[in-house]
Amino acid sequence: MKRISFDFTAEWFRLILILFGGLLVGGIMFLFNSLTGFFTAFTLLIQIIIIIVFCLWYLRLIFAYITELRKKNPEKKVGIPIGWAIAGLLITLINFIVWIGLSVMMYNFPKVVFFIPTALAMVQILYLFIKSNRRNMKDWFLLLYNSFSFLYLFIWMLFDFGVDMPGVLGVFSHTITGNVMWWQLLFVNTGAFFSPTFIFPPYLLNPRYYFAQPVDEYLAEKKAQEDKIESKKQIEIAKTEETEQEKILPGERKPFFEEREKQREIDEEVKAIEKEVSRMNIDKDVQHAEYVGSSDISFSYRQIIARFDTFLRTFSLSVILILIVITPVMFAGNISMNISPAYNKLDFAQKPDMVIAVDGSVFSSYDFEGNFSYYWNTELINEIDLAKDLHATHLRYNIKSRILNNTKSKQILDSGIAMIQNQGLKVILAVSGDLFFLKKDLIDNIYKDAISLAQDYQPDYMVVYNEINGELLNNINEISTIDDWLPAIANVTNKIKSLSPSTKVVSSLLATKNGMSDLQSMLAYNTSLDVISISFYPIFFGWRFNLLKEYSVLFHQESSGEKYWIGETGMETLNYGEGAQARYLAKVLDLAAKTTELDADGVCIKSLIDNHGYTIEHGITSHMGLVYFNGKKKKSFDAVKYAAEVIFSLT
């Protein structure tokens, strides 16, 4: 029987190690991040670290192209025409400036600013790849890495212009964006569901790597060339020996000594290269002469650069291999999201007293000091008009302490809330606190802000302690249980009602499996809450709807008079697509309105317009809105409007 043997130095084996190693690291980081919120808090730091790494790489390429342009020896060639060398230098410089200088502010620039340099890089990459002397398995994966980067940015750029791919193209495009989202969810940011990021720039291929000869081939070619030249010289010398001998005086054999000295230098160079190569303990792929002739940097420095290049290729390979593994799941999931019945095929129940609220952006978006957008008045008028067209009953805003502590923003908020109420819409204000690391500080802060909002605005609803088992925990670094928060909830609820008797108080839980026991505890405790809401976001194949139904059954069995809301729900169209978002929200509203299903008293959709709650001005972060940032309505706007008309008996 033939014995099975494995070559542990083979390329395929190293790719498998990269894949499983990457998944293991990602799983550990995801668990650590879920428990501590560490990477969510330091997403910007992670992005800066990656920028620094790629900065060094781009500088390396810039100097490589500069060296290629200034070389004078025609034998020293990278292997590409001078025009492509100039183009490569310019493209690398452009990508260096854009990705190193602007990517930390990516949300505040249209994505076309990043797409154009990436498109130029793809042209150069494709040329190098097609013309190169080497195309191993890793190199094909690197090309795929750049293709993912290019396509992801292309799709993201289209969303800036309010464009989504239709039909099958949409399924394929959101398989790509969904892949990136899940990669970031594992390795970088647990908020990637709601705020897409893009932290890995294009990997620009190194021409000196792709056009270099293996050292052995280079030395053999050089030796053959030298032998040919030497043979030709010997023939020429023999022919002219007699005539030249007469002209040469004693002591005038300088040409002979020059040739001998040149040969000696060549021999020393060859020996030096052979010696250095013999001491190299690195990937065989980098055991190549960088270009014909010795490099203008020492061999030891070339080894450092080669190791750095190997590290970058390993990073890129890890990303693309993980994306490939999750592609079938993402593709199947996208299909499942798009086969739910269309909104006009659903038989919505009538429920005239149901709350249908949408998250607004104007007062949920601010800068670090709590300043609202300069155009807040125009934007608020637009939000009011959209909400009324949608037949929404309430606009919701998440108010942080920095807004209330900013005198100018507080005055704007006074005017804005009055404007909304004068237009016949009702207001939900969520007390969002601010960044605190101690539980006591957060409790005190929420209590103080709740008093201010209740006294000044008497909103129809106030949300306190949003997602006790989810978002709230990201603000503190202390371990806590539901029992730690219930007395604080009761305390602030009673205070709000004493200051504004007409205001109803809401608190919420994130829909997780272990959150069921938290709901039981909340229902059993005398919190005086008017509404208990569940935050619910989709995962592929719709299996989580069963979890939402379990929450509904438990609530209606044990409730002592509170109302039941789906307090936050929505879908990122960049990750899933317009069609999937419209079908999902229609299904939620359909189930919520039926007493035989969720039997919910209210649904709050996140959000009305893209860019909700993250940055101000033109920083496009989230695509959870029913309307694109440029004002174009998505399919989901019509779906929610149609559902509201039937539920409220308007048609």
N, C-alpha and C positions, 0 to 999 in steps of 0.2 A: 504494500500500500504506500502511495506517495505521501511523504510527510509534508504537512502544511507549514509554511514558514512565512513570517511577516518581516517586512523591511521597515523598521521603526524610524529610519532616516528618510523614508519616502515622503514626497510632497503631500500626497493624499492623507498620510497619517498625521502630519503636522496640521493640516487644515481641520481634521477631526478634533485634534487637541484644542485648536483655537476656538472651534465652535462650542465644544462642551465647557471649556474653560470660561468662555464669554458668558454662556448661559448660567453657569454656577455663580460667577461674580455678579451678574445681573440679578439673580434671585436673592442673593445675600443683601445686595444694595437695596432692593425693593422692600424686603422685610425690615431692614434697618431703618429705611426711610419711612415706612408705614408706622413704625413704632415710635420714632423720634421726630420725624419731620425734618431731619438734618439736611438732606439734599434739597428738599423743597425750599428751605430757608436760604440755602447757599447755591441755588441754581445759577445765579449770576457769577459766583465765584468759579463754578465748574466751567461755565462758558469762557471766562477769562483765561483759565488754565489751558483750555483747548486752543484758544486764540494765540496764546504765547507759543505753544508747541508748533502750530502751523506757521506762526510768524517766523520762527527759526528756519523752517523748511523753505518758505518763500524767499527768505533772504539768501539761502543756499542756492536756489535756482536763479535768483537775480544775478548773483556773482558768477554763476556758471555761464550764463548768457553773456555777461559783460566780458568775461575772459575769452569766450568764443569770438566776440566781435573784435577784440583788440589783438588777437594773436597774429603774428607776422609770418610764422613758419607755415607754408602751405601744406606740409605733411601732417600738421596737427589739426584734425578735423573731428567734430562731433558726429558728422554724418548727415547733416541737413543743410540745405542751401542757405545762403546768407539772409535771404528774404524771410525765411521761416525763423531763423535765429532772431532777427529783429522783431518779428511778430511775437515770438515767444517771450522776449524780454518785455515788450509793451503789455502783453496780456498778463504776465506774472506781476508786473508793477500795478496794473489796474486792480487785479484781484487782491493784491497785498493791501492796497489803500482801502478798498471797499470792505473786505472781510476783517482786516485787523483794526481799521479805524472806525467802522460804522456798525459792526455786527452787535456790539453791546447795546446799540440804540435801534436794533432792527425793527422794533414795534413802531417806531416813529418815522419810518421811511416806507414809501410804497415798495412792494417787493420787486418791482421792475428794476430798482436800483441794484439789487443783488442778482437778478436774473440775467441781465445783460452781460456782466463780467463772467458769470458762470457759462453762458452760451458761448462766449468767445473762448473760454477755457476748453469747452467741449470740442470746438473746431480744432484747436491746437492738439488736444489729447488724441482725437481720432487720427489726425495726420501722423503724429508720432507713433501711434499704435500700428497703423497700417504699414508704415515704412520701416518699422523697427527690425532689428536683427533677432530679437528674442520675444516670444510670446508663450510663456508658460501658463499653467493653470492659474497661478496667483494673478498674473497680469490680466487675464480675462475677468477675474473677479474684481480687480481694481477698476476695469472699464465699467463693470456693472455698478460698482459703488458710485462712480461719477454719473452714470445714467440715472440712478435713483435720486441723487442730489439735484440734477438738472430737472427731472420730471416733477419732483416735489415742489421745487421753486416755481416751475411753470404753472402748476395747478394753483398754487398759493397766489401767484401774480394774477391769474384769471379772476380769483375771488375779489381782488381789489377792484376789479371792473364789473363785478356783479355777474360773472359768467361761471356756469357749472356745466360739466360735460353731461350730455343726455344719455339715457338708456344704458346699453352695454358699455359704452365708453366711460360713463359715470361709474359703473361698477369697477372697471379696471383702474380708473384714476384714483378712486377712493380706497382701493386695495393698497395702492402705493402710499397714500397719505395716512391711511390707518396703520400700515406697517411702521411708518416712522413714529406715529403717535405711541404705539405699543412699545417700541424700542426706547423712546424717551420716558415712558411710564415706568419701565423697569430700571433704567440706568440713571435717570436724571431727576425727573420731576413728577411726583404723583398727581400733580394738577394738569398733566398733559391732555387729559380728556377735555378740559375747558379752555386751555390757553396754549395753543400750538407753539412750539419753539423749533428752532433749527440751529443746532450748535456745531455741526461738522461741516466746514467749508469744503469746496472741491479739492480733491487730491490731484495736484498738477504733476503729470508724469515727468520724470527727469530724463532729458535726452541723452545724457552721458551714460545712464544705465541701459537705456534701450538700444543705443547704437554702439556700445562698446563691444570689443572682441574679447573672448576668453583669453586669459594671459598666455596660456600655452600656444594658442593659435597665433596670437600677436608675436610672440617670441620666435616661433617657427617661421612666420612670414617675414619678420625682420631679418632673421638669419639668412633665409633664402635670397632676400633682396640684396643683402650685403655680399653674399657669395657671388651673385650675378654681377654686381658692380665691380667686385674685386677681379673676377675673371676677365671682364671687359677691359679693365685697366691694365692687366698683365699683357693682354694681346696688343693694346695700344703702345705699351712701353716697349715690347719686343720689336714692334715695327719701327719705332722712332729712336731706338737705343743708339744706333750708330751716329745719326745726325745730331742728336741731342748731346752725345758724349763729347763731341768736338766743341760744343758751346759751353759746356759746364767746366768751370775752373775749380781748382781745389778749394774745398770749404763751401761750395755753393750747392749742396744737396738738400736745401731747405724744403722743396716740395715733398721729397721722400719722408723727411722727418715730420712734416705737417700731417701727411697721410697716416703715418705710424701713430702719431699722437691722437689723431681723430679716432682711429680704430681702437686704441687703448681706452679712450673715454666711452666709446660704444660698448666695449666689452665690460667695463666697470658698471655701466648703467644696467646692462642685461643681468649681470651677477647680482646687483643690488635688488632688482625687481624680483628675481628668482628667490633670493634670500628672504625678502619681506613676505612674499606669497607663501613660502614654506612655513613661516611663523604665524600666518593668519589662522585664527580659530573662529571663523564666522561663516555665515551662509554662503554656500558655493555660488549663489547667484551674484554675489558682489565680488567674486574673485575674477574680475575683469579689468583690463586696462581701461582707464576712463576715456582716453582717446589716444590716437596714434602718437607715440612719443611719450616721454615722461611728463607727469603732471607738474603744474606750477605750484602745487602744495605737496607737502611731504606725505609719504605713504602712511605714517602713523596717524596724521590728521584725516586722511582718506578713510582709514578704518573707523574712526569715530563717526564720521559722516555716514559711512555705510551702515553702522549699527543704528544710527538715528533713523536712517531711511528704512531699515528693516522694522524698527519699532512702529513707524507711521504706516507701513504696509500691513503690519499685523493688526493695528487698530482698525484700519479700513476693512480688512478681511473679516475681522470679528463682527463689525457692523453688518456687512452685506450677508454673511452667512446666517446671522440671526434673522435678518429680514427675509431671507429665502425660506427659512424653516417655518416662519409664521404666515407666509404668503397664502398657502392653501386655506388656512383657518380664516384669514381676513377676507379672502375671495368668497368663500362659502357664507361667511357672516354678512357680507355686503349683499349677496343675493337674497339671504333670508330677510334682511331689512326692507327689501324692495318688493316682496311678494305679499305683504299685508294688503288688505283691501284699501282702495283709494277712499279718500274722505267722503266722496259723494256716493259711495256704495254702502256706507254704514248707516244703521237705523238708530240715530241718536235719540235718547229719551228726553222728554221735556222736563225741565227743572228750573222754573223761573227764579227761584231764590238762590241759585248757586252763584258762588263768587268765581269769576274768571279774571285773574289779575295777570299783569305782565311786569317784569322788571324793567324799569327805566334806566337810562344811562346818565342823564344830565347831572343828577345829584349823587350818583354812585361813582362818578369819575372825577378825579382830582389829582393834584400833584402832591409832592412830599409834604408841603406846608399846608395843604388843605384848600388850595385855590381851585375854583371851578374853571371851566373853559371860558375864554373871553366871549364866545358866541352863545353863552348859555341861554339867553332869552330866545333867540331864533330856534335853537335846538329844542327847547322846551315846548314852544308852540308846535313844532313838528311832531314831537312825541304825543302831545295832547290830541292833535288831529288824527294821528295814526291809531291811538288807543280808541278813540271814538268810532273811527271807521271799522275797527276790529270788533266793536261792541264789548270791549273789556269793561269791567265794572270798577277796577282799581288799578292804580299805578303804584308800584313798590319801589322804594329806594333804600339802599343800605348806607346808613349814616355813621361815620367814624368820628371819634373825639376831635381829631384835628380840624374837622369842619366847624364844629361848635365852638372851638377855641379860636377860630379865625374870624375876626370881627366882620370883615368884608363878606366872607362866605356865609356867615350867619345872616346877614342882611339880605343876601341873594336868596337864601333858603326861605326866609320869611315871605318874600315877594312871590317866589315860585310856588310854594304850597298854597298860598291864597289864590294864585292864578289857576291852579289845577282844580281847586274846589269850586271856584266861580264858574268853571266850564262844565260842571255837573259830574265830574269824576271824583271818586273817593281815593283816599291815600292810605297806603301801608308803609310805615317807617320801621325799618329793622335796626335795632341798636347793635352796632358792630364793634363797639369798643375801640381798641387800638392794639399795638404790639406790646404785650406784657409777657414776662416770663414767670411771674408768680401768680398763683390762683387768686390769692386775696386781692392783689392789685387789679386784676381783671374784674372780679366781682364788684369792687368799689367803683371802678370806672363805669361799668354797665349801669349800676344803680344811679350814679350821678347823671349820666347822659339820658337815662330813661326819664328822670325827673324833669330835665330841661325840655325834652321833646313833648312830654305829656302836658306840661304847663303852657308851652308856647304854641302848640299846634293842634292839640286834641284830635289826633288822627283817628280814623275809623278803626284801624288795627295797628298794634305795635308788636313786633317780633323781638323776643328776648331769648338769649342763650340758644342761638341757631345751631343746629346739629351738635347737640351735647356730646354725642359719641363720634363726631367727625371733625368738621371744620373748626369748631371751638378748641379742640385739643391742640391744634397747630399753633395757638397763641401762647401756650404755656409749656414749661418743661418739667411739670410735676405729674406724677401718676395720679389719676383720679378715677372715681366710679360715679355712677348715676346718683348714688346717695349723697355725694359731696355737693351736688348742684341743686338738689330739690329744695332745701331750705332757702337758698338764695333766690330760686325762681319764685317761690311763694312770697318771699319778702318784697321783691321788686314788683310782682303782679299786684299785690295789695296796695302798694304805694302808688302805682300808676292809676288804679281805679279810684283812689281817694282824691287824686288831683284832676282826673278826667273820667268821670263816671260813664261817659258814652264810648270810651275807647275799650275795645276788646283786645285781650292779650293772647299772643300766640307763642308757643315754643315748639321746637322740632327735633326730630331724630333722623339720622341717616339710615336708609333702608339697608341694613346688613343682617345676616342671619342671627348674630348674637345680640342684635338690637331689640329682638322680641322681648327679652327679659327686662330690658330698660323701659320698654313701653309699659309692661305690667307694673313696674315700680312707679312710673310716673302716674299711671291711672289710679294706683292705690293710695298715693300721697295726696294730701289736700293742698294742691298748688294754687287753687282758685283760677286756673287757666280757663279761657273761653274756647280755645282751639288748640288741639295737638295735631301737628302736621308731620308728614313724612317726606323727606327729600329722596327722590328716586331718579336715577339716571340709568340709561339702557346699557346692556351688554349684549353682544350678538346672540342670535337665535331665539330671543324673547323669553328665555327661561326665567328671567328675574320677575316677570309679571306674576308668576306663581307666588313669589315672595311677597309682592305687594298685596296680593289677595289674602295672604296669611295675616299680614298686618291689619287689613280691613276687618277680617273675621274676629281677631283678638280684640280690636278696639270696640267693635259693636257689641261684643259679649260683656266687656268689663267697664265700658264708659259710664260715668255718672253724670252725664249732661254736657260734656264737652262736644264741640264740633270736630269733624275729621276732615283734614285737608291733605291734598298732595301739594305740599308747601313749596317745593322746588322741583321742576322737571324741565328737561330740554335736551337738545342734541346738537353737537358740533357739525355744521354742514361741511366744513373742510375735511373732517375725518370720515363722514358718512354720506354726505350729499344731500341736495335739496329734496329729492324724492323721498329718501328714507326719513328725513326730518318731518316732512308733511304727513307721511303715513303713521309715524310713531306718535306725534302729538294728537292726531285725529283718534288714534286708538286709545290713548290715555283719557281724552275727554269723553269718548264713547263709554269706556268702562266706568269712569268716575260718575257719570250722570245716572247710571242704571242702579237701581236698588238691589238688583239681583247680582250685581258684580261688586264694584268697590264702594258704591253708595257714599261718595265723598261730597262734602258741602262746599268745597272750593278747590280750585286748581290755580297755582301760580306758575306761569311759564317764564323760563329764563332763556332769552330775554327779548325785548321788543326790537332793538337795533343792535347790530354787530358792534363790538368794541365795548361791551358792557363792563363797567366797574374795574378797569385796570389802568388805563392811561387817559390823558386828556388830548385835546386837539385831534391830530390825525394819526394817532398811534393805534394801529389795528391789531388787537391781540386775540380776541375771541370772536368766533363766528357762530355763536349760539342764537343770534337774533333771528326774528321773522322777516327782517328787512336788512339788506346789505348796507354797508357804511355809506355808499354813494346814493342811497335812497331808493334803490330798486327793490320791490317786494319779492320775497321768495315764495315758492309754492306753499310753504307752511302758513303764510299769512292768509291765503285764501282758504286753506284747510281749517284754521282756527276760526276764521270769520264765519264760514259755513256752519261749523259746529255750534258756535254761539247763537246764530240765528235760529237754529232748530231748537236748541236747549231752552232759549228764552222765548220761544214761540213768536219770533219776529217774521217768519215767512208763512 
